[in-house]
Amino acid sequence: TDDASLDAAFDALGSRWPTIDFVVDAIAFSDKSELTGRCLNTSLANFKNSMDISAYSFIEFDRRAYRLM
């Protein structure tokens, strides 16, 4: 959720390697308190936050990686 961290990470990668051939995204997240019990009990707030971090972050990740490809 921190664009500045993504920018810094890809700036560091770009200063070390001028191009990259591929990226691997392995980010997943959920509030630990929501990982107990049944999936059916997941709150909407946790679901939205998990999707933002786990899925939408892939788009932001790709936007930065694309510049190095």
Secondary structure, 3 states (H helix, E strand, C coil): CCHHHHHHHHHHHHHHCCCCCCCCCCCCCCCHHHCCCCHHHCCHHHHHHHHHHHHHHHHHHHHHHHCCC
